[in-house]
């Protein structure tokens, strides 16, 4: 069983005066798996181009299709993410952008190397997702980068600890090629939801 620091795992709720540690590491770019797809990749068909005709009806239909595509990608992503977290943790960082940021119970982790170290430190887990919600983020808010907000909640039991309720928010960005779209995590925010009652 891996040892972990309780303050890292529990987050900022037990810190005096609300202080939290911030860990910033320079991201490296040599980690991504180019050329071959792994089962950790979230891949969808090419995304629909937005509102080609410009008519309100066509834009409405296009937006509905865009939302449907985003929801399918989010569902596939959630299945892959939590299965990878529970069973193939070493491969989890393949789902993140090189400069992705994770906020885990108030602790900031930035870059693939820091994410790898953080996930290796966590004890083994059993996640159960009870709720999933997703929506596309308007391009004006993301500098025209296709982005989807994914929100999950459920329960998690880490080895040697009691079960907790959790909430997790992801911002996924589309890395498009002519043949498909690969979704990567740009931002990830995880928080236990039951800490006040313990």
Buried (B, 14 or more C-beta within 10 A) or exposed (E): EEEBEEBBBBBBBEBEEEEBBEBEBEBEEEBBEEEEEEEBBBBBEEBBEEBEEEEEEEBEBBBEEBBEBBBEBBBBBBEBBBEBBBEBBEBBBBBBBBEBBBBBBBBBBBBBBBBBBBBEEBBBBEBEBEEBEBEBBEEEEBEEEBBBBBBBBBBBBBEEBEEBBBBBBBBBBBBBEEEBBBBBBBBBBBBBEEBEEE
